[in-house]
């Protein structure tokens, strides 16, 4: 696995380690709980896997041409490593109530499977080739996909740590 994604995996595991089911499901009003944050990440990995499977089946990159706003946002997220706050997740990546234990048990495997299929696409089509469109950022290379998931995962890891701290205060 890509060393940065492996480090992300460890950070996410550490952020929720030892949290009870009650802690995983607690949330501030109008916000996601830790279980929903993990499910959101799980769904983004699943979505990326599905997209790259389509690329591999078709035997060609499926990226379109980026708009100016997509290029700017890609620069901010992938280039600068900053995940803008307040962006709503695409519908396919919004939590839908998967069992928290299933997500917790499978997220590591999904992250590894995603990394593996990104690597396959990169090996087949090259490092500089835009392979697949992200629903918000537009067309990305394999390296950009990995960096996006790293930046996105770090953003949510901070959220998980804040939730962990809040639940510890709330629940004693």
KASULVEN-V523901 format. One record per pair of residues at least 6 apart in sequence whose ideal C-beta (glycine too) atoms are under 7 Angstrom apart, sorted by the first residue. I is the first residue (numbers start at 0). J is the second residue. D is the distance in Angstrom with one decimal. If there is no record, write none. Layout:
i: [I:I]
j: [J:J]
d: [D:D]
This chain:
i: [0:0:1:1:3:3:4:4:4:4:4:7:7:7:8:8:10:11:11:14:14:14:14:15:15:15:15:18:18:20:21:22:22:22:23:23:23:23:24:24:24:25:25:25:26:27:31:31:32:33:33:33:34:34:35:36:36:36:37:37:37:38:38:38:39:39:39:39:40:40:40:41:41:41:41:42:42:43:43:44:44:44:45:46:46:47:47:48:48:48:50:51:51:51:51:52:53:54:54:54:54:54:55:55:60:60:60:60:61:62:62:62:62:62:63:63:65:65:66:69:69:72:72:73:73:73:73:75:75:76:76:76:76:77:77:77:80:82:82:82:89:89:117:117:117:120:120:121:124:126:126:126:127:128:129:129:129:130:130:131:132:133:133:136:139]
j: [111:114:114:145:145:149:110:114:145:148:149:149:152:153:107:110:156:152:156:156:159:160:163:23:33:37:159:33:163:99:170:33:166:170:32:33:34:99:32:34:99:32:166:169:32:165:39:94:162:159:162:163:99:102:94:155:158:159:102:103:106:94:97:102:88:92:93:94:106:152:155:102:105:106:109:91:92:92:151:109:110:113:109:91:92:113:144:112:113:116:131:116:117:120:131:116:61:60:61:120:130:131:119:120:124:128:129:130:131:129:130:131:132:138:132:138:137:138:137:136:137:135:136:136:137:139:143:81:83:82:136:147:150:143:146:147:150:150:151:154:134:135:141:144:145:130:141:141:130:140:141:142:140:140:138:139:140:140:141:139:138:139:147:147:147]
d: [5.5:4.9:5.3:5.5:6.8:5.1:6.2:5.2:6.2:6.7:6.5:5.6:4.4:6.9:5.7:5.4:5.0:6.4:5.7:5.2:3.9:5.3:6.5:6.9:5.9:6.8:5.9:6.3:6.2:6.5:6.6:6.9:4.1:6.5:6.4:4.8:4.3:5.1:5.0:5.6:6.9:5.8:4.8:6.4:3.7:6.9:6.9:6.5:6.9:5.5:4.7:7.0:3.8:6.8:3.9:5.2:5.7:5.7:5.0:6.3:6.0:4.3:5.2:4.9:6.0:5.7:6.9:5.5:6.5:6.3:5.9:4.9:6.9:5.0:5.7:6.7:4.7:5.0:6.8:4.1:5.6:4.5:6.0:5.6:6.2:5.1:6.5:5.7:5.1:5.6:4.7:4.2:6.1:5.3:6.3:6.6:6.2:6.2:5.3:5.5:5.6:5.6:6.3:6.6:5.6:5.6:6.3:4.7:5.5:3.8:5.8:5.8:5.6:3.4:5.6:5.9:4.2:5.3:6.5:5.7:3.3:6.7:5.5:4.8:6.7:7.0:6.9:5.5:6.6:6.1:6.4:6.1:5.6:4.9:4.8:5.6:5.2:5.4:5.9:3.9:4.5:6.8:4.9:5.4:6.2:4.9:5.6:3.5:6.1:6.6:6.7:6.3:6.3:6.3:3.8:6.2:5.7:6.4:6.1:6.7:5.2:5.6:6.7:6.7:6.5]
